């Protein structure tokens, strides 16, 4: 394999290099940049890890980010991203190299300064993205093992959203918005039922998942089939739940700025009725 040519040294362990086949790449290896100069060739075997940032914007952001990061912290973050990559099928969105690195450094700095990290959407995040949450737990363990910095549980929730964003190619702002929307919908349900829903219950988990998939269907414009003759029956039998389901649908329409098909009210009413039955 053709050797790499150094373009820029970011720190002792990270360099930007050129390669005839891959173009501009990030090379990572212990001491790979130490005592080397621009234009110098590096054999492939010296690089423990390599990744390509195709977007020029991502390249520039990464170049600005790395020189100010402690090398031990950066090594931990690189290992964490490699772990995420090994756990998922398909490629991660390359923004994770910049987005998650920046987020973790910021979180660690806040923690070292004694600033509390609160996550008001943690319970919903755990229920919405259980796979991503389990991987985020691994990330926190890697950070702890490599840096002795123990990130709190709320931080696992934020890392979960970064992982979900990278897996699904969704903008992090959209992922955040959808998590916050689910939290808002749950608050409206609790207000209507005048109760605090048991966040560990199976019914709560089912409701959360249902709301998540409803939001995804609305975004994709997918229509669900309405069971025959059931709308009128639900409206008459469970008027409170049916009315509440429409209230929730209107909130979704407003937040997502997209229409929600009528059939969604049927399935939402059934979930709400199941929940209300357990509360009584």
Secondary structure as GFF3:
##gff-version 3
##sequence-region A 1 280
A	DSSP	beta_strand	4	11	.	.	.	ID=ss1
A	DSSP	beta_strand	14	19	.	.	.	ID=ss2
A	DSSP	beta_strand	23	28	.	.	.	ID=ss3
A	DSSP	beta_strand	41	42	.	.	.	ID=ss4
A	DSSP	three_ten_helix	44	46	.	.	.	ID=ss5
A	DSSP	beta_strand	49	51	.	.	.	ID=ss6
A	DSSP	alpha_helix	56	66	.	.	.	ID=ss7
A	DSSP	alpha_helix	71	87	.	.	.	ID=ss8
A	DSSP	alpha_helix	96	112	.	.	.	ID=ss9
A	DSSP	alpha_helix	122	128	.	.	.	ID=ss10
A	DSSP	alpha_helix	130	147	.	.	.	ID=ss11
A	DSSP	alpha_helix	153	168	.	.	.	ID=ss12
A	DSSP	alpha_helix	172	193	.	.	.	ID=ss13
A	DSSP	alpha_helix	202	220	.	.	.	ID=ss14
A	DSSP	alpha_helix	230	237	.	.	.	ID=ss15
A	DSSP	alpha_helix	239	256	.	.	.	ID=ss16
A	DSSP	alpha_helix	263	279	.	.	.	ID=ss17
###
